[in-house]
């Protein structure tokens, strides 16, 4: 049995994400889930562990633009940890998680 190491509540949350990193062209994958500390991004484009990405995505309260680091890789995509969050981004993410939790 796999133990769950996440400290933050994670909710299913699908949206398009623009990811910019060291590759020349931006990746436009789909977010599959979201938490206050990170997200899982579904993508066929491989990204190495530790890679810093600039993410931009739309939440119900507005656009979020933040920095993230690839913390986990799978065949389906990458788990990222948010590394630079403004107070506004933090509030928008918390609100989106609360709304998604109410709907499930």
Helices and strands as residue ranges (DSSP letters): E 10-20, E 27-35, E 38-42, E 52-59, E 62-73, E 77-84, H 87-103
